[in-house]
Amino acid sequence: MMATMSILVAALLALYIFRRLYRRPLLQDVNIKLHLSAYTATEGDTLTLTQVLTNGSRLPLPWVYATFYKDVQLQFSAMEEEGDVEVYYRNDLHRVRMRQRVTKRLPFICSKRGYYTISRLRLTTMDILIENKHTQDYPCHMGITVYPRTLDAQELEALNTQVYGQLSSRIRINADPFTFTGIREYAPGDSTKAINFKASAKGHGLMVNVWDFVNDRQVVILLDMKRYSVFDETHRKETVVKLPAFMTHKMERAISIAATIAENMTSSGTPVSLVCNGKSSISGEISNVKMGAGPQHLHSIMETLAYIDITKQDIESISREIDKITTGGHHWPEYWLVTPIYSKSVEESYLRLKATGARVAWIMPGAKPEGEDICEDVIFV
């Protein structure tokens, strides 16, 4: 009997002590930080979000839930599927002892191109008796830019073969006077400006300077993001609508083709620019990138393509930009026109530009529709 009473008293005393200890704010000495393995990715890539939870108090916390909001396109689990909800919250359970740091790594898939965020980080815990709930918010706002997927090597080869078969093969080559490579004997046809009189005076005959050559080829990507439906032509105010699956696929494929062209040209050292009538989901502005080359320039183009909002339709037809090129006389660059669907007005502008002698190719995603009157120049990829 006395033993039972002693156990009961000890239990009540322990309960009293636990209640007193866990009555204080449990999260005041707890901190959490999130880290991303990268802040840019390509559609389909897997990144890792690392949670580092530190308990600086002398009390163990058996139940700590870390909650944050994230866009649905960042898929942390195979169970997550895209639906009408654009933002989900993620809840992870941690068990942390006194004076302990716990690290948890969460892989996730970047399922679509775009700009996505992880934000609104909160910790929630309960005392060891599950009687009192404590919450605390932590600063958190991380952005991830997901570049569009590019075509595979086989598709790229097929695209290049068809485009180069259609474009003129003549590419202007000019000597670069700043890249001197050596001296050789004079040959008929050499410019007198190239003669190296100092070397010739040494008795080796007439000698000329040799320079390296540069390719002044430039490529302009014309990307059309307009749908050309009756609704779009009659309702001029900006609309944001849910696109049919087939239209979404065509527009995303067109963006991927543009990304592939930009990446391919940059890898070969060819300057490239982007002219697109689509609007940015970040700035709301038209998505254009001036002529340039190099990795940083490719990043600018990929970022611009990542931000294109295909649901916005308060935009002008790409025909307007093509006609500006035609009338402006800028016919030297190669023009790679990419449109998700066929438009008669675009065909007319394309033919006018082609008639000037400009090297222009027209590319559309998918297979050629049967029985439709479409310009024979269109390349389907």
C-alpha positions as CSV (number, residue, x, y, z in Angstrom):
1,M,0.0,0.0,0.0
2,M,2.8,2.4,0.9
3,A,4.7,1.5,-2.3
4,T,1.6,2.3,-4.3
5,M,1.1,5.6,-2.6
6,S,4.8,6.4,-3.2
7,I,4.5,5.7,-6.9
8,L,1.4,7.8,-7.1
9,V,3.0,10.7,-5.4
10,A,6.1,10.4,-7.6
11,A,3.9,10.4,-10.7
12,L,2.0,13.4,-9.5
13,L,5.2,15.2,-8.7
14,A,6.7,14.4,-12.1
15,L,3.5,15.6,-13.8
16,Y,3.7,18.8,-11.8
17,I,7.4,19.3,-12.8
18,F,6.7,18.6,-16.4
19,R,3.8,21.0,-16.5
20,R,6.0,23.7,-14.9
21,L,8.9,23.1,-17.3
22,Y,6.8,23.0,-20.5
23,R,4.7,25.9,-19.5
24,R,7.4,28.3,-20.7
25,P,7.6,29.3,-24.4
26,L,9.1,26.2,-25.9
27,L,10.3,27.6,-29.2
28,Q,12.1,30.7,-27.9
29,D,15.4,28.8,-28.1
30,V,14.6,26.8,-31.2
31,N,15.7,27.9,-34.7
32,I,15.2,26.5,-38.2
33,K,16.8,27.4,-41.5
34,L,16.1,26.2,-45.0
35,H,18.7,25.8,-47.8
36,L,18.3,25.0,-51.4
37,S,20.8,22.9,-53.4
38,A,20.3,25.4,-56.3
39,Y,18.2,28.4,-57.2
40,T,17.9,27.6,-60.9
41,A,17.0,24.3,-62.6
42,T,15.7,22.9,-65.8
43,E,12.2,21.4,-66.1
44,G,12.3,17.9,-64.8
45,D,15.4,18.4,-62.6
46,T,15.6,17.2,-59.0
47,L,16.7,19.7,-56.3
48,T,17.1,19.2,-52.5
49,L,15.7,21.4,-49.7
50,T,17.6,21.0,-46.5
51,Q,16.0,21.7,-43.1
52,V,18.3,22.4,-40.2
53,L,16.5,22.5,-36.9
54,T,18.4,23.6,-33.8
55,N,17.1,23.1,-30.2
56,G,19.1,25.4,-27.9
57,S,17.1,24.7,-24.8
58,R,17.5,22.0,-22.1
59,L,14.1,20.4,-22.9
60,P,13.6,17.7,-25.4
61,L,10.9,18.3,-28.0
62,P,9.4,15.0,-29.2
63,W,7.0,16.7,-31.6
64,V,8.1,19.6,-33.8
65,Y,6.3,20.2,-37.1
66,A,7.9,22.4,-39.7
67,T,5.4,23.8,-42.1
68,F,6.0,25.9,-45.2
69,Y,4.1,26.9,-48.3
70,K,5.3,25.9,-51.8
71,D,4.0,26.0,-55.3
72,V,2.4,22.8,-56.6
73,Q,4.9,22.5,-59.4
74,L,7.6,21.7,-56.8
75,Q,6.7,18.1,-56.2
76,F,8.2,16.7,-52.9
77,S,6.3,13.4,-53.2
78,A,5.0,11.1,-55.9
79,M,1.6,11.5,-54.3
80,E,1.5,15.2,-55.1
81,E,-0.5,15.9,-58.3
82,E,-1.3,19.1,-60.0
83,G,-4.8,20.3,-59.6
84,D,-6.8,23.5,-59.3
85,V,-4.8,24.4,-56.1
86,E,-1.6,26.4,-57.0
87,V,-0.1,26.5,-53.5
88,Y,0.3,23.7,-50.9
89,Y,1.7,23.5,-47.5
90,R,4.3,20.9,-46.6
91,N,4.4,19.5,-43.0
92,D,7.4,17.6,-41.7
93,L,7.8,16.1,-38.2
94,H,11.0,16.4,-36.3
95,R,12.0,14.8,-33.0
96,V,14.8,16.8,-31.3
97,R,16.6,16.2,-28.0
98,M,18.0,18.9,-25.8
99,R,20.9,20.9,-27.2
100,Q,20.6,19.0,-30.5
101,R,20.7,19.9,-34.2
102,V,18.7,17.9,-36.6
103,T,19.2,18.0,-40.4
104,K,16.6,16.6,-42.9
105,R,17.0,16.6,-46.7
106,L,13.9,16.7,-48.9
107,P,14.4,16.0,-52.6
108,F,11.8,17.5,-55.0
109,I,11.1,17.6,-58.7
110,C,10.8,20.9,-60.6
111,S,7.9,19.7,-62.8
112,K,7.3,22.8,-64.9
113,R,9.2,25.8,-66.1
114,G,8.5,29.1,-64.3
115,Y,9.3,31.0,-61.1
116,Y,8.3,29.3,-57.8
117,T,8.6,30.1,-54.2
118,I,8.9,28.5,-50.8
119,S,7.6,30.8,-48.0
120,R,5.7,31.2,-44.7
121,L,7.9,28.9,-42.5
122,R,6.3,28.0,-39.2
123,L,7.2,25.6,-36.3
124,T,4.6,24.0,-34.2
125,T,5.2,21.9,-31.1
126,M,3.4,20.5,-28.1
127,D,4.6,19.7,-24.6
128,I,5.5,16.2,-23.6
129,L,1.9,15.7,-22.2
130,I,0.3,17.0,-25.4
131,E,-1.6,19.6,-23.5
132,N,-0.2,22.9,-24.7
133,K,0.5,24.0,-28.3
134,H,3.2,26.5,-29.3
135,T,3.8,28.1,-32.7
136,Q,6.4,30.5,-34.0
137,D,6.9,32.0,-37.5
138,Y,10.3,32.4,-39.1
139,P,11.4,34.6,-42.0
140,C,11.5,32.6,-45.3
141,H,11.2,33.5,-48.9
142,M,13.2,31.5,-51.5
143,G,12.6,31.7,-55.2
144,I,13.5,29.0,-57.8
145,T,13.7,29.7,-61.5
146,V,12.9,26.6,-63.6
147,Y,14.2,26.8,-67.2
148,P,12.2,25.2,-70.0
149,R,13.1,21.7,-71.1
150,T,15.2,21.5,-74.3
151,L,14.9,19.0,-77.1
152,D,16.9,15.9,-77.0
153,A,19.9,15.3,-79.3
154,Q,18.0,13.5,-82.0
155,E,15.3,16.1,-82.2
156,L,17.9,18.9,-82.3
157,E,19.7,17.2,-85.2
158,A,16.4,16.8,-87.1
159,L,15.6,20.5,-86.5
160,N,19.0,21.7,-87.7
161,T,19.0,19.5,-90.7
162,Q,15.6,20.8,-91.9
163,V,16.4,24.4,-91.1
164,Y,19.8,24.5,-92.7
165,G,18.4,22.8,-95.7
166,Q,16.0,25.7,-96.1
167,L,18.3,28.6,-95.3
168,S,20.9,29.9,-97.6
169,S,24.3,28.3,-96.8
170,R,26.2,31.4,-97.5
171,I,27.5,32.9,-94.3
172,R,29.7,36.0,-94.5
173,I,33.2,35.5,-93.2
174,N,35.4,38.6,-92.4
175,A,39.0,38.8,-91.3
176,D,39.5,39.8,-87.7
177,P,42.4,42.4,-87.6
178,F,42.8,42.0,-83.9
179,T,43.7,38.2,-84.1
180,F,47.1,37.9,-85.7
181,T,48.1,34.3,-86.3
182,G,51.3,34.4,-88.5
183,I,53.0,35.3,-91.8
184,R,53.0,33.4,-95.1
185,E,54.2,34.0,-98.7
186,Y,52.1,36.3,-100.9
187,A,49.6,34.6,-103.1
188,P,47.6,36.1,-106.1
189,G,44.5,37.7,-104.8
190,D,46.0,38.8,-101.4
191,S,45.3,42.4,-100.5
192,T,48.2,44.8,-100.6
193,K,47.2,46.0,-97.2
194,A,48.2,42.6,-95.8
195,I,51.8,42.8,-97.0
196,N,54.3,42.7,-94.2
197,F,57.2,44.9,-95.6
198,K,59.4,44.3,-92.6
199,A,59.3,40.5,-93.1
200,S,59.6,40.9,-96.9
201,A,62.8,43.0,-96.5
202,K,64.6,40.0,-94.9
203,G,64.9,38.4,-98.4
204,H,62.3,35.7,-98.1
205,G,60.2,37.1,-100.8
206,L,56.9,39.0,-100.5
207,M,55.2,38.1,-97.2
208,V,51.7,38.9,-96.0
209,N,50.1,38.9,-92.5
210,V,47.6,36.2,-91.7
211,W,44.6,36.9,-89.4
212,D,42.1,34.6,-87.8
213,F,38.6,34.7,-89.2
214,V,35.4,35.4,-87.4
215,N,31.9,34.4,-88.3
216,D,29.5,37.4,-88.1
217,R,26.4,35.2,-88.2
218,Q,23.6,36.3,-86.0
219,V,20.3,34.5,-85.2
220,V,17.0,36.1,-84.1
221,I,14.4,33.9,-82.5
222,L,10.9,35.1,-83.2
223,L,8.6,33.3,-80.7
224,D,4.9,33.7,-81.0
225,M,2.7,33.2,-78.0
226,K,-0.7,34.3,-79.4
227,R,-3.5,31.8,-79.9
228,Y,-5.3,33.5,-82.8
229,S,-8.8,32.3,-81.8
230,V,-12.0,34.1,-82.5
231,F,-12.3,34.9,-78.8
232,D,-8.9,36.5,-78.7
233,E,-9.6,38.7,-81.7
234,T,-13.0,40.0,-80.4
235,H,-12.1,40.4,-76.7
236,R,-9.2,42.8,-76.6
237,K,-9.1,43.1,-72.8
238,E,-6.5,41.0,-71.0
239,T,-7.8,37.6,-70.1
240,V,-6.4,34.8,-67.9
241,V,-8.0,31.5,-68.8
242,K,-7.3,27.8,-68.3
243,L,-6.0,26.5,-71.6
244,P,-7.0,23.2,-73.1
245,A,-4.4,20.5,-72.6
246,F,-3.5,20.3,-76.3
247,M,-2.9,24.1,-76.5
248,T,-0.8,24.1,-73.4
249,H,1.3,21.3,-74.8
250,K,1.8,23.1,-78.1
251,M,2.8,26.4,-76.5
252,E,5.2,24.7,-74.0
253,R,6.7,22.8,-76.9
254,A,7.2,26.0,-78.8
255,I,9.0,27.5,-75.8
256,S,11.2,24.4,-75.5
257,I,12.1,24.7,-79.2
258,A,13.1,28.4,-78.7
259,A,15.2,27.4,-75.7
260,T,16.9,24.7,-77.7
261,I,17.8,27.1,-80.5
262,A,19.2,29.6,-78.0
263,E,21.3,26.9,-76.3
264,N,22.6,25.5,-79.5
265,M,23.6,28.9,-80.9
266,T,25.3,29.9,-77.7
267,S,27.3,26.7,-77.6
268,S,28.7,27.4,-81.1
269,G,29.5,31.1,-80.2
270,T,26.8,32.5,-82.4
271,P,25.2,35.7,-81.1
272,V,21.4,35.3,-80.6
273,S,18.5,37.4,-79.6
274,L,14.9,36.7,-78.6
275,V,11.8,38.6,-79.8
276,C,8.6,37.3,-78.2
277,N,5.2,38.8,-77.9
278,G,4.4,36.8,-74.7
279,K,4.3,38.6,-71.3
280,S,6.4,37.9,-68.3
281,S,4.6,36.5,-65.2
282,I,7.0,38.5,-63.1
283,S,7.1,42.0,-64.7
284,G,4.1,41.8,-67.0
285,E,6.3,43.2,-69.8
286,I,6.9,41.8,-73.3
287,S,9.6,39.1,-73.3
288,N,12.6,40.4,-75.4
289,V,16.3,39.9,-75.0
290,K,18.8,41.8,-77.1
291,M,21.5,40.3,-79.2
292,G,24.4,38.8,-77.3
293,A,26.5,35.7,-76.7
294,G,28.0,33.7,-73.8
295,P,26.7,31.8,-70.8
296,Q,25.3,34.8,-69.0
297,H,23.4,35.9,-72.1
298,L,22.0,32.3,-72.4
299,H,20.9,32.6,-68.8
300,S,19.0,35.8,-69.6
301,I,17.2,34.1,-72.5
302,M,16.4,31.0,-70.5
303,E,15.1,33.1,-67.6
304,T,12.9,35.1,-69.9
305,L,11.5,31.9,-71.5
306,A,10.9,30.5,-68.0
307,Y,8.8,33.5,-67.0
308,I,6.5,33.6,-70.0
309,D,2.9,33.4,-69.0
310,I,1.0,31.5,-71.7
311,T,-2.4,32.4,-70.2
312,K,-2.2,36.1,-70.9
313,Q,-3.6,37.0,-74.3
314,D,-3.6,40.8,-74.4
315,I,-0.7,40.8,-76.8
316,E,0.0,41.7,-80.4
317,S,0.5,39.2,-83.2
318,I,4.2,38.4,-84.0
319,S,3.3,39.6,-87.5
320,R,3.8,43.1,-86.2
321,E,7.4,42.4,-85.3
322,I,8.1,40.5,-88.5
323,D,6.7,43.5,-90.5
324,K,9.0,45.9,-88.6
325,I,12.0,43.8,-89.7
326,T,10.8,43.7,-93.3
327,T,10.3,47.5,-93.5
328,G,13.3,48.3,-91.4
329,G,15.8,46.6,-93.7
330,H,17.4,44.4,-91.0
331,H,17.7,41.4,-93.3
332,W,21.2,40.2,-92.5
333,P,20.5,38.0,-89.4
334,E,19.0,34.5,-89.7
335,Y,15.4,34.6,-88.4
336,W,14.0,31.4,-86.8
337,L,10.3,31.9,-86.4
338,V,8.6,29.6,-83.8
339,T,4.8,29.5,-83.5
340,P,2.7,27.0,-81.6
341,I,-0.2,27.1,-84.1
342,Y,-0.7,28.3,-87.7
343,S,-2.0,31.8,-88.6
344,K,-2.7,33.2,-92.0
345,S,-1.5,36.7,-90.9
346,V,1.8,35.2,-89.7
347,E,2.2,33.4,-93.0
348,E,1.7,36.6,-95.0
349,S,4.3,38.5,-92.8
350,Y,6.7,35.5,-93.1
351,L,6.5,35.5,-97.0
352,R,7.0,39.3,-97.1
353,L,10.2,39.0,-95.1
354,K,11.4,36.0,-97.1
355,A,10.8,38.0,-100.3
356,T,13.4,40.5,-99.2
357,G,16.1,37.8,-99.5
358,A,16.3,37.4,-95.7
359,R,17.2,33.9,-94.4
360,V,14.1,33.0,-92.4
361,A,12.8,29.6,-91.3
362,W,9.4,28.8,-89.8
363,I,9.1,26.1,-87.2
364,M,6.0,24.6,-85.5
365,P,5.7,21.9,-82.9
366,G,4.0,18.6,-83.7
367,A,3.1,16.9,-86.9
368,K,1.7,18.6,-90.0
369,P,-2.2,18.6,-89.9
370,E,-3.8,16.6,-92.6
371,G,-5.9,18.4,-95.2
372,E,-5.0,21.9,-94.0
373,D,-3.7,24.7,-96.3
374,I,-0.4,25.5,-94.6
375,C,2.6,27.2,-96.1
376,E,4.9,24.5,-97.5
377,D,8.0,26.1,-95.8
378,V,6.8,25.2,-92.3
379,I,9.1,22.8,-90.5
380,F,7.3,20.5,-88.0
381,V,9.3,19.2,-85.0
